Every structure is written in C-alpha cells, then in structure tokens.
C-alpha cells in the first residue's frame, strides 16, 4: 500500500497539531505510512487544486472550493478565537492603504480582508515571509500578516491598521474565524477519513500532554524563534475547534463561503 502524502505548512499551529504524528510519537492513522511535505499556505492551496497530495492543510477559503475532490476533516484546522490576520502599515502612514501585500489571493485572510475593506484596494500577492520587508521598504502601502509574524508586527516597526480577527468577531457575533482546514481526498473513503481524524486528534492530545517532546521540532520549523512567540501562536490557533470544529465551526465556514472570492 502506498504511503499517504501529507502536506502542511511549517507554522507552529500545524507543527504542533501534526508533530507527534510526524515524529512517530502517536499511532499512524489507518496504520499507513506517511510522507510529509512542507509548503507555504499559498503553495498548499495551489497544490491541492491540482490534487498533488492525499491530505493537505489549506486555507479555509480554499477548502470550500475543493469539496468536489477533497473532504473537509472535522479536526486539525486553525480557528481563531481572539486573534486573526493583521493588516499593518509603516509607522506614520496616513490615509487608507491601496496597494496591499497579501499572502495569496485564495487565502482566508485575503477573503476576509476583501470583505472588511469592501474591495477598495489592489492586492499584491507574495510569499508570506516577504511581506514585512515589502511594507518596510515602501513597496506597498500595507501588508496582510499571517502565521506567527502577525503576533509580533511591532518588532518590525509596523503599525496595526486592522485586526481581522476582531473585525470578524464583531461582524459574526462571536463565531470563530476559520483560517485553515485539513482536507483529504474523497477517493480515500469514509473509513480512512475517520482514521485520519482519529490520528490527528491523537497527535494533538499527545502534544498537549507532552509538549517537550514536540517543541524542538516546532521551533526548528518556525519563522519566529523565541519560545514565547511560539507558545503565543499555538495558544491563538490550536484550541478545541482543532479537535472538533463542531456546529459553530461549520457555521463559520458556511458564513465564509458567502464572502466574495477575488482569486
């Protein structure tokens, strides 16, 4: 039997969720070997569109578009409760930003930003870790930050323009913000999907109960290296919705689907 191909990002919430599975510290789902691939979120979205991997972490917005080929698993995703992507500018910037660096056109962050700003901007797609430099250099008016860098934008001398997590909570009456989902090819079948969900939950529970066993792996993959930032990121995006999105998580996905997509 061929190994499962599993593609996720190197950001701390993904490596926390999958770390025990990757390191062999929790049971292999469905008893199958797995081969892991690491990519930027936009690369994951694009690869999933072409069916490149069996199991993929994608933006929630992309997951909604992939449902003819992939099933959305009920666990392993990233739902923000208090935090979300941040729109930042250089200190002293005045007016409304028009050219905005974004981490891909089909990311959840992009879809929510479009709703928050009513589409009154020009997106400039680039890999997420290049956005800070682009804002600092004045190549764009603002940048849309995701992953752990969104939590420490002030380290780079940047100013917060819009906290999309807070905007979402106000607009939706407190629903969690669905940032990413785990999807699995439909051809794998329901029994494998269920085994994958069980395996992901087991991996999360191991990481929660034995953090020292996975933290070196998480730190090795992260962009921001200090332990406090890694812990802050994990606390922001790994929660009970990662174990089971439940009806509130599904309601949040349904609402996100009504937002206009610019990709």
C-alpha positions as semicolon CSV with decimal commas, in nm:
position;residue;x (nm);y (nm);z (nm)
1;X;0,000;0,000;0,000
2;X;0,139;0,339;-0,099
3;X;0,219;0,583;0,183
4;X;-0,017;0,872;0,239
5;X;0,117;1,203;0,112
6;X;0,053;1,474;0,372
7;X;0,130;1,840;0,305
8;X;0,120;2,108;0,575
9;X;0,285;2,440;0,649
10;X;0,582;2,485;0,886
11;X;0,390;2,733;1,103
12;X;0,364;2,649;1,476
13;X;-0,002;2,554;1,484
14;X;0,044;2,295;1,207
15;X;0,364;2,153;1,354
16;X;0,204;2,136;1,699
17;X;-0,100;1,953;1,562
18;X;0,096;1,712;1,343
19;X;0,421;1,696;1,540
20;X;0,353;1,371;1,728
21;X;0,238;1,205;1,405
22;X;0,545;1,327;1,215
23;X;0,782;1,216;1,491
24;X;0,618;0,877;1,537
25;X;0,503;0,960;1,889
26;X;0,137;0,884;1,818
27;X;-0,018;0,600;1,616
28;X;-0,004;0,625;1,237
29;X;-0,359;0,691;1,111
30;X;-0,517;0,390;0,945
31;X;-0,192;0,204;1,012
32;X;-0,043;0,355;0,697
33;X;0,299;0,502;0,640
34;X;0,302;0,872;0,559
35;X;0,529;1,102;0,367
36;X;0,523;1,467;0,473
37;X;0,572;1,776;0,256
38;X;0,619;2,134;0,379
39;X;0,498;2,437;0,188
40;X;0,378;2,794;0,219
41;X;0,000;2,825;0,255
42;X;-0,049;2,957;-0,099
43;X;0,160;2,671;-0,237
44;X;-0,057;2,429;-0,040
45;X;-0,373;2,584;-0,180
46;X;-0,244;2,563;-0,536
47;X;-0,114;2,209;-0,494
48;X;-0,448;2,092;-0,357
49;X;-0,624;2,240;-0,659
50;X;-0,419;2,004;-0,875
51;X;-0,469;1,708;-0,638
52;X;-0,100;1,690;-0,552
53;X;-0,139;1,527;-0,207
54;X;-0,373;1,291;-0,024
55;X;-0,407;1,505;0,289
56;X;-0,347;1,881;0,286
57;X;-0,369;2,179;0,520
58;X;-0,531;2,454;0,313
59;X;-0,686;2,791;0,376
60;X;-1,047;2,755;0,486
61;X;-1,149;2,962;0,182
62;X;-0,968;2,716;-0,046
63;X;-1,117;2,415;0,135
64;X;-1,464;2,538;0,046
65;X;-1,369;2,542;-0,323
66;X;-1,216;2,193;-0,316
67;X;-1,512;1,994;-0,189
68;X;-1,571;1,812;-0,517
69;X;-1,229;1,646;-0,478
70;X;-1,149;1,672;-0,108
71;X;-1,350;1,618;0,211
72;X;-1,303;1,867;0,495
73;X;-1,198;1,678;0,808
74;X;-1,363;1,784;1,134
75;X;-1,031;1,832;1,313
76;X;-0,678;1,965;1,266
77;X;-0,783;2,307;1,145
78;X;-0,697;2,655;1,272
79;X;-0,982;2,864;1,413
80;X;-0,904;3,199;1,567
81;X;-1,095;3,294;1,882
82;X;-0,933;3,626;1,969
83;X;-0,664;3,660;1,702
84;X;-0,656;3,670;1,325
85;X;-0,457;3,812;1,034
86;X;-0,333;4,167;1,082
87;X;-0,326;4,448;0,828
88;X;-0,021;4,660;0,908
89;X;0,142;4,974;0,772
90;X;0,465;5,163;0,829
91;X;0,464;5,388;1,135
92;X;0,333;5,729;1,034
93;X;0,138;5,608;0,729
94;X;-0,167;5,823;0,671
95;X;-0,481;5,758;0,475
96;X;-0,626;5,430;0,355
97;X;-0,389;5,169;0,207
98;X;-0,446;5,098;-0,162
99;X;-0,160;4,863;-0,255
100;X;-0,158;4,578;-0,007
101;X;0,081;4,284;0,003
102;X;-0,118;3,964;0,063
103;X;-0,011;3,601;0,123
104;X;-0,202;3,469;-0,178
105;X;-0,530;3,551;-0,348
106;X;-0,719;3,242;-0,234
107;X;-0,628;3,254;0,135
108;X;-0,888;3,308;0,405
109;X;-0,701;3,622;0,511
110;X;-0,745;3,768;0,164
111;X;-1,115;3,685;0,152
112;X;-1,181;3,842;0,492
113;X;-0,971;4,149;0,409
114;X;-1,170;4,199;0,091
115;X;-1,492;4,198;0,293
116;X;-1,354;4,430;0,561
117;X;-1,224;4,687;0,310
118;X;-1,512;4,642;0,065
119;X;-1,266;4,556;-0,210
120;X;-1,118;4,907;-0,218
121;X;-0,755;4,805;-0,266
122;X;-0,516;4,639;-0,507
123;X;-0,374;4,310;-0,378
124;X;-0,005;4,236;-0,439
125;X;0,044;3,860;-0,386
126;X;0,373;3,738;-0,240
127;X;0,505;3,466;-0,012
128;X;0,402;3,547;0,345
129;X;0,751;3,597;0,489
130;X;0,836;3,863;0,227
131;X;0,550;4,090;0,331
132;X;0,723;4,261;0,624
133;X;1,018;4,366;0,407
134;X;0,784;4,494;0,134
135;X;0,599;4,717;0,383
136;X;0,920;4,843;0,545
137;X;1,067;4,928;0,204
138;X;0,757;5,120;0,096
139;X;0,692;4,884;-0,196
140;X;0,331;4,862;-0,079
141;X;0,110;5,073;0,145
142;X;0,030;4,788;0,381
143;X;0,077;4,418;0,436
144;X;-0,154;4,139;0,544
145;X;0,032;3,932;0,803
146;X;-0,047;3,570;0,891
147;X;0,120;3,298;1,099
148;X;0,332;3,391;1,400
149;X;0,464;3,715;1,246
150;X;0,113;3,862;1,280
151;X;0,156;3,844;1,656
152;X;0,484;4,038;1,667
153;X;0,444;4,302;1,392
154;X;0,554;4,578;1,631
155;X;0,902;4,422;1,647
156;X;0,946;4,533;1,288
157;X;0,837;4,893;1,349
158;X;0,496;4,837;1,190
159;X;0,161;4,978;1,299
160;X;-0,170;4,796;1,318
161;X;-0,433;4,921;1,076
162;X;-0,698;4,647;1,106
163;X;-0,714;4,335;1,322
164;X;-0,921;4,100;1,107
165;X;-0,981;3,866;1,397
166;X;-1,156;4,141;1,590
167;X;-1,340;4,258;1,276
168;X;-1,470;3,903;1,217
169;X;-1,589;3,861;1,577
170;X;-1,782;4,188;1,561
171;X;-1,937;4,109;1,221
172;X;-2,036;3,750;1,308
173;X;-2,147;3,784;1,668
174;X;-1,850;3,591;1,804
175;X;-1,809;3,296;1,568
176;X;-1,456;3,153;1,547
177;X;-1,257;3,271;1,246
178;X;-1,188;2,969;1,020
179;X;-0,835;3,021;0,890
180;X;-0,729;2,673;0,782
181;X;-0,875;2,326;0,739
182;X;-0,739;1,978;0,682
183;X;-0,878;1,815;0,370
184;X;-0,842;1,457;0,246
185;X;-0,906;1,317;-0,098
186;X;-1,258;1,178;-0,129
187;X;-1,128;0,870;-0,306
188;X;-0,963;0,758;0,019
189;X;-1,309;0,674;0,152
190;X;-1,501;0,740;0,471
191;X;-1,318;0,481;0,679
192;X;-0,978;0,634;0,603
193;X;-1,118;0,983;0,666
194;X;-1,237;0,869;1,010
195;X;-0,899;0,709;1,084
196;X;-0,721;1,029;0,979
197;X;-0,941;1,233;1,211
198;X;-0,867;0,995;1,498
199;X;-0,495;1,011;1,422
200;X;-0,489;1,391;1,411
201;X;-0,673;1,412;1,743
202;X;-0,428;1,164;1,896
203;X;-0,138;1,377;1,771
204;X;-0,288;1,692;1,925
205;X;-0,356;1,522;2,257
206;X;0,000;1,389;2,272
207;X;0,140;1,737;2,208
208;X;-0,083;1,883;2,478
209;X;0,020;1,622;2,735
210;X;0,392;1,613;2,648
211;X;0,491;1,949;2,498
212;X;0,868;1,899;2,545
213;X;0,855;1,604;2,303
214;X;0,738;1,823;2,013
215;X;0,862;2,176;2,089
216;X;1,214;2,130;1,941
217;X;1,053;2,017;1,615
218;X;0,813;2,315;1,620
219;X;1,098;2,560;1,685
220;X;1,310;2,410;1,406
221;X;1,035;2,477;1,151
222;X;0,919;2,823;1,267
223;X;0,998;3,167;1,126
224;X;0,996;3,337;1,469
225;X;1,231;3,150;1,700
226;X;1,168;3,272;2,054
227;X;0,970;3,036;2,272
228;X;0,722;3,298;2,393
229;X;0,610;3,379;2,038
230;X;0,575;3,010;1,950
231;X;0,364;2,949;2,259
232;X;0,153;3,257;2,184
233;X;0,091;3,134;1,830
234;X;-0,008;2,786;1,944
235;X;-0,241;2,928;2,209
236;X;-0,401;3,155;1,947
237;X;-0,478;2,891;1,686
238;X;-0,478;2,544;1,847
239;X;-0,790;2,506;2,059
240;X;-1,093;2,282;2,099
241;X;-1,200;2,366;1,744
242;X;-0,881;2,193;1,631
243;X;-1,007;1,875;1,797
244;X;-1,357;1,910;1,652
245;X;-1,490;2,213;1,467
246;X;-1,845;2,128;1,575
247;X;-2,156;2,324;1,474
248;X;-2,003;2,667;1,542
249;X;-1,702;2,586;1,326
250;X;-1,927;2,464;1,047
251;X;-2,144;2,775;1,078
252;X;-1,830;2,989;1,046
253;X;-1,728;2,801;0,730
254;X;-2,077;2,845;0,586
255;X;-2,059;3,219;0,651
256;X;-1,713;3,247;0,500
257;X;-1,847;3,084;0,186
258;X;-2,081;3,380;0,135
259;X;-1,788;3,623;0,119
260;X;-1,677;3,725;-0,229
261;X;-1,365;3,550;-0,356
262;X;-1,115;3,751;-0,563
263;X;-0,894;3,454;-0,667
